[in-house]
Amino acid sequence: MTKKNVNRETRQAQKATIQKHEKKKADTKQAEAKIEEKKKEILLNFISETIIYLDEDGKFLNTPIHNNSILFKKFSQAETLTLQNAFQDKESAIFTRELKKCLTSGLSEFEITNEGEKSYYKVHLERVDTGKALAIIKDVTEAHLLKKELEEAKINAENALRSKSEFLANVSHEIRTPLNAILGFSQWLFENETNNQHREYINTILHSARNLLNLLNDILDLSKIESGKINVDIHPMNYQEVINDIKMVFQQKVEDKKLSLKITTDSSVPDFVLMDELRFYQIVFNLVSNAIKFTDKGHIHISAHAAKARKKNRVNLVLSVEDTGIGIKTAQQKNIFDSFTQQPGQTNKTYEGTGLGLAIVNGLLKKLNGTIKLSSKQGKGSVFTVTLFDVEVDHSDNSRVEPVRDGAAMKLAPCTIMITDDIKYNIMVLKQLIGSENVRFIEANDGTDALAKLKTEKPDLIFMDIRMPGISGFDAAELIKQDKDLNHIPVIAFTASTIKDHNTRINELFDGFLQKPVFKKDLNALLKRFLKFSYIEENIPKNTASEKQIKIQGECQNNLQNVLKESRDVFMEKWEYIKDNLIIFEIEHFKEELEKMASRYSCSPVLNYCSELDNGLKAFDIQIIKHKLGEFPDLIGKLESYNQKMIH
């Protein structure tokens, strides 16, 4: 063999070795690539999202792993996939549009909905190279359906709450309407009955009807709390005045049950704090009422102290109501603040009430930034501890002065009153309570009847029911106010609905508001406000302070017209607001403003009235305060009578 042949064979052997090595290397790379591909496949199988690599024409540069999604059409693995042949027509069109946006802006996010299959997808599309994009498709069907269910549940809950509120408003109206007859006629019978035993029976009817009204108000309060419609009105409040009022309210009940009512107020409690007095009163009232209800022997103890809060000029006000009553089982304590809850065995056959008191307390405290805790042992008694956090201390000056008294029966001047109501006995109740021989009554059974009679009659005052068949009280009042021959006549909303604070149409269309059941003091206040009247003073001894009070001289006599105008236009409206709420700060403010006006005109009768009201405020005597507030329209009436004498 020649040397030349040997070299050729050597080169061929080397070439074969190289080729074999390169093949082995290529096979290794291919195997590694397959392993990497398998790894990717395994990884992608654990990812719930579908990932697609696209070119600018919508051609798939990879095969989507999760191609069994109902989002895709059925396709073969060998098929060249594009947006058009992989997706349904609607989804394909959306994808194509968003792909163009993505390749221009770099990013696009959108949602695809398959309404037929009720499936929902979120797509994140991002440019990764020139003319290429990566799409990540996430199935959000479960989250979407859950969100939809939550939205529907929220709507249903809101509708249910609205329906409940409407139902309670309707129930309130339907209960208040017959209560109007019960309370109205009972008041009239009580005032006109001379037989003591009969008066006792009538008083029992009145007491029971008022209890029913209180229960109804509890249910409405809870409904307002649950629907978030309870408003908080913060004003300076004297803690001791509220507690004294509570003591006075429950004193008779405590004595009847032979219990003792103790009150302890630590010196740390400020004289005045900024608080919603009405809501605070409700809280304490319900706690004390509950304590008395479930205590047959021993005592009720109301105690309070104040601890420093973090903020300057604020305190944490802590109030406890302790009783020696039946106590509450440990197992029942966690449910005690739920609505309509009483302990097993504590049925309302034994303990009257709805079981709403503590639920109302709990709801009100949440509005006032407060909490309540219970400590109780069965058979030993209970302690309810209320903490109101960050209560601001009020340092405003609250100065005061001295008293005198007056009193007289009211007599209406000859007048005509229209009463419009579709329920006959409501008209009868109002007529009996007005009970004046000088009044001519016009009766109308609905809005249409009232408007027809007003074509020939021009009454001095109209009482208009709101909810009537045909033309409602709102519509009738609106038509009256639009008529130039009638719009001077005061129209009073006369209704069983509790809508005064929540219906702007009441304020727009009516001159006053009288709620059923009707209480005589409220009715008299409206009559004095809108009709002429005088006083029968035969029961007042001559030369008393009341007589002296109406002797007007000098500057007051010259300014009497101004005094009467301001009293009727400004102060009667303020009096209407404060007379029932008994918010001490508001009464003090009313007294101070009235005193300023009286001083400006040197009007001694009004100044004397302010001094007497102030004396009640200074002594924390709720009875005097109530009595003096009730006399304010009488005072204005006397000034009016004096003014008429001067004119004649």
C-alpha positions as CSV (number, residue, x, y, z in Angstrom):
1,M,0.0,0.0,0.0
2,T,1.4,3.3,-1.0
3,K,1.9,6.1,1.4
4,K,-0.7,8.1,-0.6
5,N,-3.4,5.6,0.1
6,V,-2.5,5.4,3.8
7,N,-3.0,9.2,4.1
8,R,-6.3,9.1,2.3
9,E,-7.6,6.4,4.6
10,T,-6.4,8.3,7.7
11,R,-8.2,11.5,6.5
12,Q,-11.4,9.5,5.9
13,A,-11.1,7.9,9.3
14,Q,-10.6,11.3,10.9
15,K,-13.5,12.7,8.9
16,A,-15.8,9.9,10.0
17,T,-14.7,10.4,13.6
18,I,-15.5,14.2,13.4
19,Q,-18.8,13.5,11.7
20,K,-19.6,10.9,14.4
21,H,-18.7,13.4,17.1
22,E,-20.7,16.2,15.5
23,K,-23.7,13.9,15.1
24,K,-23.3,12.9,18.7
25,K,-23.1,16.5,19.7
26,A,-26.1,17.4,17.5
27,D,-28.1,14.5,19.0
28,T,-27.1,15.7,22.5
29,K,-28.3,19.2,21.7
30,Q,-31.5,17.8,20.2
31,A,-32.1,15.7,23.3
32,E,-31.4,18.7,25.5
33,A,-33.8,20.8,23.5
34,K,-36.4,18.1,23.9
35,I,-35.8,18.0,27.6
36,E,-36.1,21.8,27.8
37,E,-39.2,21.7,25.7
38,K,-40.6,19.0,28.0
39,K,-39.7,21.1,31.0
40,K,-41.5,24.1,29.5
41,E,-44.5,21.8,28.7
42,I,-44.5,20.5,32.3
43,L,-44.2,24.1,33.6
44,L,-46.8,25.5,31.4
45,N,-49.2,22.6,32.3
46,F,-48.9,23.8,35.9
47,I,-49.8,27.4,34.8
48,S,-53.5,28.0,34.5
49,E,-53.0,30.8,31.9
50,T,-52.8,30.0,28.2
51,I,-49.7,31.5,26.5
52,I,-49.5,32.3,22.8
53,Y,-46.6,33.7,20.8
54,L,-47.9,35.7,17.8
55,D,-46.6,37.5,14.8
56,E,-48.1,40.7,13.3
57,D,-50.4,38.6,11.0
58,G,-51.9,36.8,14.0
59,K,-50.0,33.6,13.2
60,F,-49.2,31.4,16.2
61,L,-45.4,30.9,16.6
62,N,-46.1,28.2,19.3
63,T,-48.8,25.7,20.0
64,P,-50.9,26.8,23.0
65,I,-50.8,24.2,25.8
66,H,-54.4,24.7,27.1
67,N,-56.1,24.4,23.7
68,N,-59.0,22.5,25.2
69,S,-60.5,25.7,26.5
70,I,-64.0,26.5,25.2
71,L,-62.5,29.7,24.0
72,F,-60.8,27.9,21.1
73,K,-62.3,26.1,18.1
74,K,-61.4,22.4,17.7
75,F,-58.1,22.3,15.8
76,S,-55.4,19.7,14.9
77,Q,-51.9,19.9,16.3
78,A,-50.6,19.7,12.7
79,E,-52.7,22.7,11.6
80,T,-51.0,26.1,11.2
81,L,-52.8,28.2,13.8
82,T,-53.8,31.8,13.4
83,L,-56.2,34.0,15.4
84,Q,-58.8,33.4,12.7
85,N,-58.8,29.6,12.7
86,A,-58.1,29.1,16.4
87,F,-60.8,31.4,17.9
88,Q,-64.5,32.0,17.4
89,D,-65.3,34.9,15.0
90,K,-66.2,37.4,17.7
91,E,-63.1,36.7,19.9
92,S,-60.8,36.6,16.8
93,A,-62.0,40.1,15.7
94,I,-61.3,41.5,19.2
95,F,-57.9,39.8,19.4
96,T,-56.9,41.1,15.9
97,R,-57.8,44.7,16.8
98,E,-56.0,44.6,20.2
99,L,-52.9,43.0,18.5
100,K,-52.5,46.0,16.2
101,K,-52.8,48.3,19.2
102,C,-50.2,46.3,21.1
103,L,-47.6,46.3,18.3
104,T,-48.0,50.1,18.1
105,S,-48.1,51.0,21.8
106,G,-46.3,48.0,23.3
107,L,-49.1,46.8,25.6
108,S,-52.8,46.0,25.6
109,E,-55.1,44.5,28.2
110,F,-58.7,43.5,27.5
111,E,-61.4,41.1,28.3
112,I,-63.2,38.5,26.2
113,T,-66.6,37.2,27.0
114,N,-68.2,34.0,25.7
115,E,-71.8,34.8,26.6
116,G,-73.1,31.5,25.2
117,E,-70.8,29.4,27.4
118,K,-70.9,32.0,30.2
119,S,-67.1,32.1,30.3
120,Y,-64.9,35.2,30.8
121,Y,-61.2,35.8,30.0
122,K,-58.7,38.5,30.8
123,V,-55.9,38.9,28.1
124,H,-52.5,40.6,28.7
125,L,-50.9,41.3,25.3
126,E,-47.3,42.6,25.2
127,R,-44.8,43.3,22.4
128,V,-41.6,41.2,22.8
129,D,-39.9,41.9,19.4
130,T,-40.5,43.8,16.2
131,G,-43.8,42.4,14.8
132,K,-44.1,39.9,17.5
133,A,-46.2,39.7,20.7
134,L,-46.9,37.4,23.7
135,A,-50.5,36.8,24.8
136,I,-51.3,35.5,28.3
137,I,-55.0,34.5,28.6
138,K,-56.4,34.0,32.1
139,D,-59.7,32.3,32.7
140,V,-61.5,34.6,35.2
141,T,-64.9,33.0,34.9
142,E,-65.0,31.9,38.6
143,A,-64.0,35.3,39.9
144,H,-66.4,37.1,37.5
145,L,-69.3,34.9,38.5
146,L,-68.4,35.4,42.2
147,K,-68.3,39.2,41.7
148,K,-71.7,39.0,39.9
149,E,-73.2,36.9,42.7
150,L,-71.9,39.4,45.3
151,E,-73.3,42.3,43.4
152,E,-76.7,40.5,43.1
153,A,-76.5,39.7,46.8
154,K,-75.8,43.3,47.6
155,I,-78.7,44.5,45.4
156,N,-81.0,41.9,47.0
157,A,-79.9,43.0,50.5
158,E,-80.5,46.6,49.7
159,N,-83.9,45.8,48.2
160,A,-84.8,43.7,51.2
161,L,-83.7,46.6,53.5
162,R,-85.7,49.1,51.4
163,S,-88.7,46.8,51.5
164,K,-88.4,46.3,55.2
165,S,-88.2,50.1,55.7
166,E,-91.2,50.7,53.5
167,F,-93.1,47.9,55.3
168,L,-92.3,49.4,58.7
169,A,-93.3,52.8,57.5
170,N,-96.6,51.4,56.3
171,V,-97.2,49.4,59.5
172,S,-96.4,52.5,61.5
173,H,-99.0,54.5,59.5
174,E,-101.6,51.7,59.9
175,I,-101.0,51.4,63.7
176,R,-100.8,55.1,64.3
177,T,-104.1,55.8,62.6
178,P,-106.2,53.7,65.1
179,L,-104.0,54.9,67.9
180,N,-105.0,58.4,67.0
181,A,-108.6,57.5,67.8
182,I,-107.7,55.6,71.0
183,L,-105.5,58.4,72.4
184,G,-107.5,61.3,71.1
185,F,-110.9,60.2,72.4
186,S,-109.3,58.9,75.7
187,Q,-107.7,62.3,76.3
188,W,-111.0,64.0,75.7
189,L,-112.9,61.5,78.0
190,F,-110.3,61.9,80.7
191,E,-110.6,65.7,80.7
192,N,-114.4,65.6,80.7
193,E,-115.0,62.6,83.1
194,T,-115.9,63.4,86.7
195,N,-116.2,59.9,88.1
196,N,-112.9,58.9,89.6
197,Q,-113.2,55.2,88.9
198,H,-114.0,56.0,85.2
199,R,-111.0,58.3,85.1
200,E,-108.8,55.5,86.4
201,Y,-110.0,53.2,83.6
202,I,-109.5,55.9,81.0
203,N,-106.0,56.6,82.4
204,T,-105.2,52.9,82.0
205,I,-106.3,53.0,78.3
206,L,-104.1,56.1,77.8
207,H,-101.1,54.4,79.5
208,S,-101.5,51.3,77.4
209,A,-101.8,53.2,74.2
210,R,-98.7,55.2,75.0
211,N,-96.8,52.0,75.7
212,L,-97.9,50.7,72.3
213,L,-96.6,53.9,70.7
214,N,-93.3,53.5,72.5
215,L,-92.9,50.0,71.2
216,L,-93.7,51.2,67.7
217,N,-91.0,53.9,68.1
218,D,-88.5,51.3,69.2
219,I,-89.1,49.2,66.1
220,L,-88.7,52.3,63.9
221,D,-85.5,53.4,65.7
222,L,-84.0,50.0,65.1
223,S,-85.0,50.1,61.5
224,K,-83.3,53.5,61.1
225,I,-80.1,52.2,62.8
226,E,-79.9,49.1,60.6
227,S,-80.4,51.2,57.4
228,G,-77.9,53.8,58.6
229,K,-80.5,56.6,58.6
230,I,-79.9,57.7,62.2
231,N,-78.3,61.1,62.2
232,V,-76.0,62.4,65.0
233,D,-76.5,66.0,66.1
234,I,-73.7,67.2,68.4
235,H,-74.3,70.0,70.8
236,P,-73.2,71.0,74.3
237,M,-74.8,68.6,76.8
238,N,-74.9,68.8,80.6
239,Y,-74.5,65.2,81.8
240,Q,-76.1,65.9,85.2
241,E,-79.2,67.3,83.6
242,V,-79.7,64.2,81.6
243,I,-79.2,61.9,84.6
244,N,-81.6,64.0,86.7
245,D,-84.2,63.8,83.9
246,I,-83.7,60.0,83.8
247,K,-84.1,59.8,87.6
248,M,-87.3,61.8,87.5
249,V,-88.8,59.7,84.7
250,F,-88.2,56.4,86.6
251,Q,-88.7,57.6,90.2
252,Q,-92.3,56.4,90.4
253,K,-91.5,53.0,88.9
254,V,-88.6,52.5,91.3
255,E,-90.8,53.4,94.2
256,D,-93.6,51.1,93.0
257,K,-91.1,48.2,93.0
258,K,-89.6,49.3,96.3
259,L,-86.1,49.6,94.8
260,S,-83.5,52.3,95.5
261,L,-82.1,54.3,92.6
262,K,-78.5,55.5,93.4
263,I,-76.6,58.1,91.3
264,T,-72.9,58.6,91.6
265,T,-71.1,61.1,89.4
266,D,-67.3,61.4,89.8
267,S,-65.8,65.0,89.9
268,S,-63.8,64.0,86.8
269,V,-67.0,64.2,84.7
270,P,-67.1,67.6,83.0
271,D,-70.2,69.9,83.4
272,F,-70.7,70.1,79.7
273,V,-69.5,67.9,76.8
274,L,-70.3,67.9,73.1
275,M,-72.7,65.1,72.6
276,D,-75.9,64.1,70.8
277,E,-78.1,64.6,73.9
278,L,-81.2,62.9,72.4
279,R,-79.2,59.7,71.5
280,F,-77.3,59.7,74.8
281,Y,-80.6,60.0,76.7
282,Q,-82.0,57.1,74.7
283,I,-78.9,55.0,75.6
284,V,-79.2,55.7,79.4
285,F,-83.0,55.4,79.3
286,N,-82.9,52.0,77.7
287,L,-80.2,50.7,80.1
288,V,-82.1,52.0,83.2
289,S,-85.4,50.8,81.9
290,N,-83.9,47.3,81.4
291,A,-82.4,47.3,84.8
292,I,-85.7,48.2,86.5
293,K,-87.6,45.7,84.4
294,F,-85.4,42.7,85.5
295,T,-84.9,43.8,89.2
296,D,-87.4,42.9,91.8
297,K,-85.4,43.8,95.0
298,G,-82.3,45.8,95.8
299,H,-81.0,48.7,93.8
300,I,-80.2,50.3,90.5
301,H,-76.9,52.3,90.5
302,I,-76.0,54.8,87.8
303,S,-72.3,55.8,88.0
304,A,-70.0,57.8,85.8
305,H,-66.4,58.9,85.6
306,A,-64.2,60.4,82.9
307,A,-60.7,59.3,81.9
308,K,-58.2,61.4,79.9
309,A,-58.2,60.8,76.2
310,R,-55.2,61.1,73.9
311,K,-56.4,64.3,72.3
312,K,-56.3,67.6,74.1
313,N,-59.6,68.8,75.7
314,R,-61.2,65.4,75.3
315,V,-62.2,62.6,77.7
316,N,-63.4,59.0,77.6
317,L,-66.7,59.2,79.3
318,V,-67.5,55.9,81.2
319,L,-71.0,55.3,82.5
320,S,-72.2,52.1,84.3
321,V,-75.7,50.9,85.1
322,E,-75.6,48.3,87.8
323,D,-78.6,46.3,89.1
324,T,-79.3,43.5,91.6
325,G,-81.7,41.7,89.3
326,I,-82.0,38.2,87.8
327,G,-78.6,38.4,85.9
328,I,-77.8,36.8,82.6
329,K,-76.4,33.3,82.0
330,T,-72.8,33.3,80.5
331,A,-74.0,31.4,77.5
332,Q,-76.6,34.0,76.7
333,Q,-74.4,37.1,77.2
334,K,-72.9,37.1,73.7
335,N,-76.4,37.3,72.1
336,I,-77.8,39.9,74.5
337,F,-77.3,42.8,72.1
338,D,-79.1,41.0,69.2
339,S,-82.6,42.3,68.2
340,F,-85.7,40.8,69.8
341,T,-83.5,38.9,72.3
342,Q,-84.5,37.9,75.8
343,Q,-83.1,35.0,77.9
344,P,-84.9,31.7,77.7
345,G,-87.7,31.9,80.3
346,Q,-87.7,35.7,80.1
347,T,-90.7,35.9,77.9
348,N,-92.6,39.1,77.4
349,K,-95.5,37.5,79.2
350,T,-93.4,38.1,82.4
351,Y,-91.3,41.1,81.2
352,E,-93.0,43.4,78.8
353,G,-91.2,44.8,75.8
354,T,-89.9,43.9,72.4
355,G,-86.3,42.9,73.4
356,L,-85.0,45.8,71.2
357,G,-83.7,48.1,74.0
358,L,-80.1,46.7,74.1
359,A,-79.9,46.3,70.3
360,I,-80.9,50.0,70.0
361,V,-78.2,50.9,72.6
362,N,-75.6,49.0,70.7
363,G,-76.5,50.6,67.4
364,L,-76.5,54.1,68.8
365,L,-73.1,53.6,70.5
366,K,-71.6,52.6,67.2
367,K,-72.8,56.0,65.8
368,L,-71.4,57.8,68.8
369,N,-67.9,56.2,68.8
370,G,-68.7,54.1,71.9
371,T,-68.7,50.5,73.2
372,I,-70.7,48.6,75.7
373,K,-69.6,45.7,78.0
374,L,-71.6,43.4,80.1
375,S,-70.6,41.7,83.4
376,S,-73.3,39.5,84.9
377,K,-73.9,36.5,87.2
378,Q,-77.2,34.7,87.1
379,G,-79.2,35.5,90.3
380,K,-76.7,38.2,91.3
381,G,-77.3,41.1,88.9
382,S,-75.7,42.8,85.9
383,V,-73.4,45.7,85.2
384,F,-73.6,47.4,81.7
385,T,-70.6,49.7,81.1
386,V,-70.7,52.2,78.3
387,T,-67.5,54.0,77.1
388,L,-67.8,57.0,74.8
389,F,-64.4,57.7,73.4
390,D,-62.8,61.1,72.6
391,V,-65.7,63.2,73.9
392,E,-65.0,66.9,73.6
393,V,-65.3,69.0,76.7
394,D,-67.4,72.2,76.2
395,H,-66.1,75.2,78.1
396,S,-68.6,77.7,76.8
397,D,-70.2,80.0,79.4
398,N,-73.6,79.0,80.7
399,S,-74.9,81.8,82.9
400,R,-78.4,82.2,84.4
401,V,-81.0,84.5,86.3
402,E,-84.6,84.4,88.5
403,P,-88.6,83.6,88.2
404,V,-92.4,84.4,88.0
405,R,-95.5,82.4,86.9
406,D,-98.5,82.8,84.6
407,G,-101.4,80.6,83.4
408,A,-104.7,80.8,81.6
409,A,-107.1,78.8,79.5
410,M,-107.2,79.5,75.7
411,K,-110.3,80.6,73.8
412,L,-110.3,80.7,70.0
413,A,-111.8,83.6,68.2
414,P,-114.6,82.8,65.8
415,C,-113.0,80.9,62.9
416,T,-113.4,78.2,60.3
417,I,-111.2,75.1,60.2
418,M,-111.2,72.5,57.4
419,I,-110.2,68.9,58.2
420,T,-109.4,66.6,55.3
421,D,-109.0,62.9,56.0
422,D,-110.4,59.7,54.4
423,I,-110.9,58.1,57.9
424,K,-114.0,59.6,59.6
425,Y,-112.9,59.0,63.2
426,N,-109.7,61.0,62.6
427,I,-111.8,64.0,61.8
428,M,-114.0,63.3,64.9
429,V,-110.9,63.1,67.1
430,L,-109.5,66.5,65.9
431,K,-112.9,68.2,66.3
432,Q,-113.2,66.9,69.9
433,L,-109.7,67.9,70.8
434,I,-110.2,71.4,69.4
435,G,-113.6,71.5,71.2
436,S,-114.4,75.2,70.7
437,E,-117.9,76.5,70.2
438,N,-116.4,79.4,68.2
439,V,-115.1,77.0,65.5
440,R,-117.1,76.1,62.4
441,F,-115.8,72.9,60.8
442,I,-115.6,71.9,57.2
443,E,-115.1,68.2,56.6
444,A,-113.6,66.7,53.4
445,N,-113.0,63.0,52.9
446,D,-110.2,63.3,50.4
447,G,-108.1,65.8,48.4
448,T,-110.6,66.0,45.5
449,D,-113.5,66.8,48.0
450,A,-111.3,69.4,49.8
451,L,-110.5,71.2,46.5
452,A,-114.1,71.2,45.5
453,K,-115.3,72.7,48.8
454,L,-112.5,75.3,48.7
455,K,-114.1,76.8,45.6
456,T,-116.9,78.2,47.8
457,E,-115.3,78.1,51.3
458,K,-112.3,80.1,52.6
459,P,-111.3,78.5,56.0
460,D,-108.8,80.1,58.3
461,L,-106.8,76.9,58.7
462,I,-106.6,73.5,56.9
463,F,-105.6,70.2,58.4
464,M,-104.6,67.9,55.4
465,D,-104.0,64.1,55.7
466,I,-101.1,63.0,53.4
467,R,-102.1,59.5,52.4
468,M,-105.5,59.5,50.8
469,P,-107.1,57.8,47.8
470,G,-107.2,59.9,44.6
471,I,-105.5,63.3,45.1
472,S,-102.9,62.9,47.9
473,G,-102.4,65.5,50.6
474,F,-99.1,66.6,48.9
475,D,-100.9,67.2,45.6
476,A,-103.8,69.0,47.2
477,A,-101.5,71.2,49.2
478,E,-99.5,72.0,46.1
479,L,-102.7,73.1,44.2
480,I,-103.8,75.2,47.2
481,K,-100.4,77.0,47.3
482,Q,-100.6,77.7,43.5
483,D,-104.0,79.3,43.8
484,K,-103.8,83.0,44.5
485,D,-107.1,83.0,46.3
486,L,-106.1,80.2,48.6
487,N,-102.3,80.4,49.1
488,H,-102.7,82.6,52.2
489,I,-104.4,79.8,54.1
490,P,-102.1,77.9,56.4
491,V,-102.1,74.1,55.6
492,I,-101.0,71.7,58.3
493,A,-99.8,68.2,57.3
494,F,-101.9,65.8,59.4
495,T,-100.5,62.3,59.1
496,A,-99.6,59.0,60.8
497,S,-96.4,58.7,58.8
498,T,-93.1,59.5,60.5
499,I,-91.9,61.5,57.5
500,K,-91.4,65.0,58.9
501,D,-87.5,64.9,59.0
502,H,-87.1,63.0,55.8
503,N,-89.5,64.6,53.3
504,T,-88.6,68.0,51.9
505,R,-92.1,68.3,50.4
506,I,-93.5,68.6,53.9
507,N,-91.4,71.8,54.4
508,E,-92.0,73.1,50.9
509,L,-95.8,72.6,50.8
510,F,-97.1,72.8,54.4
511,D,-97.0,75.5,57.1
512,G,-96.9,73.0,60.0
513,F,-96.9,69.3,60.9
514,L,-99.3,67.4,63.3
515,Q,-98.6,63.7,63.8
516,K,-101.1,61.1,64.7
517,P,-101.7,60.1,67.4
518,V,-102.5,63.7,68.2
519,F,-101.5,65.1,71.6
520,K,-103.5,68.2,72.7
521,K,-100.5,70.3,73.6
522,D,-99.2,69.9,70.0
523,L,-102.6,70.7,68.6
524,N,-103.0,73.8,70.8
525,A,-99.5,75.0,69.8
526,L,-100.5,75.0,66.2
527,L,-103.9,76.6,66.8
528,K,-102.2,79.4,68.8
529,R,-99.6,79.9,66.0
530,F,-102.1,80.3,63.2
531,L,-105.4,81.5,64.7
532,K,-106.6,84.4,66.8
533,F,-107.3,83.6,70.4
534,S,-107.7,85.1,73.9
535,Y,-107.3,83.9,77.4
536,I,-109.9,83.1,80.1
537,E,-108.2,84.3,83.2
538,E,-111.0,83.8,85.8
539,N,-108.9,81.2,87.7
540,I,-106.1,83.6,88.2
541,P,-106.4,85.7,91.4
542,K,-106.1,89.4,91.0
543,N,-102.9,91.2,91.7
544,T,-100.8,88.0,91.2
545,A,-97.5,88.0,89.5
546,S,-99.3,86.8,86.3
547,E,-101.4,90.0,86.3
548,K,-98.4,92.2,86.9
549,Q,-96.6,90.5,84.1
550,I,-98.9,91.9,81.5
551,K,-98.6,95.5,82.6
552,I,-96.5,96.9,79.8
553,Q,-95.1,100.4,79.9
554,G,-92.7,102.8,78.2
555,E,-90.4,101.5,75.5
556,C,-91.9,98.0,75.5
557,Q,-95.4,99.4,74.8
558,N,-94.0,101.4,71.9
559,N,-92.2,98.3,70.5
560,L,-94.9,95.7,71.2
561,Q,-95.6,95.2,67.5
562,N,-91.9,94.3,66.9
563,V,-91.9,92.0,69.9
564,L,-95.0,90.1,68.6
565,K,-93.6,90.0,65.1
566,E,-90.3,88.5,66.1
567,S,-92.0,86.1,68.6
568,R,-94.3,84.7,66.0
569,D,-92.0,84.7,63.0
570,V,-88.8,83.6,64.7
571,F,-89.3,82.2,68.2
572,M,-92.5,80.2,67.6
573,E,-90.7,78.1,65.0
574,K,-87.7,77.6,67.3
575,W,-90.2,76.7,70.1
576,E,-91.8,74.1,67.8
577,Y,-88.5,72.4,67.5
578,I,-87.4,72.3,71.1
579,K,-90.7,71.7,72.9
580,D,-90.7,67.9,72.6
581,N,-87.0,67.1,72.2
582,L,-86.0,68.6,75.5
583,I,-82.4,69.1,74.5
584,I,-81.2,71.3,77.3
585,F,-78.6,73.1,75.2
586,E,-81.2,74.0,72.6
587,I,-83.6,75.3,75.4
588,E,-80.8,77.4,76.9
589,H,-80.0,78.8,73.4
590,F,-83.7,79.6,72.9
591,K,-83.9,81.3,76.2
592,E,-80.8,83.4,75.6
593,E,-81.9,84.5,72.1
594,L,-85.4,85.4,73.5
595,E,-83.8,87.3,76.4
596,K,-81.7,89.3,74.0
597,M,-84.8,90.3,72.0
598,A,-86.7,91.2,75.1
599,S,-83.8,93.3,76.4
600,R,-83.6,95.1,73.1
601,Y,-87.2,96.2,73.4
602,S,-87.3,96.4,77.2
603,C,-90.2,93.9,77.3
604,S,-90.6,93.0,81.0
605,P,-93.2,90.1,80.5
606,V,-90.8,88.3,78.2
607,L,-87.8,89.0,80.4
608,N,-89.8,87.6,83.4
609,Y,-90.7,84.5,81.4
610,C,-87.0,84.0,80.5
611,S,-86.0,84.3,84.2
612,E,-88.6,81.7,85.2
613,L,-87.5,79.3,82.5
614,D,-83.9,79.9,83.5
615,N,-84.7,79.1,87.1
616,G,-85.9,75.6,86.0
617,L,-82.7,75.1,83.9
618,K,-80.5,76.2,86.8
619,A,-82.3,73.7,89.2
620,F,-82.2,70.9,86.6
621,D,-86.0,70.7,87.2
622,I,-87.4,69.0,84.1
623,Q,-91.0,69.5,85.3
624,I,-90.5,73.3,85.5
625,I,-88.7,73.4,82.2
626,K,-91.5,71.4,80.5
627,H,-94.2,73.6,82.1
628,K,-92.5,76.8,81.1
629,L,-92.0,75.7,77.6
630,G,-95.7,74.8,77.4
631,E,-96.6,78.3,78.5
632,F,-94.6,80.1,75.8
633,P,-97.6,80.3,73.3
634,D,-99.8,81.5,76.2
635,L,-97.4,84.4,76.9
636,I,-97.5,85.4,73.2
637,G,-101.2,85.1,73.3
638,K,-101.4,87.5,76.3
639,L,-99.2,90.0,74.6
640,E,-101.5,89.7,71.5
641,S,-104.6,90.3,73.7
642,Y,-102.9,93.3,75.3
643,N,-102.0,94.7,71.9
644,Q,-105.6,94.3,70.7
645,K,-106.9,96.2,73.7
646,M,-104.4,99.0,73.0
647,I,-105.6,99.2,69.3
648,H,-109.2,99.4,70.4
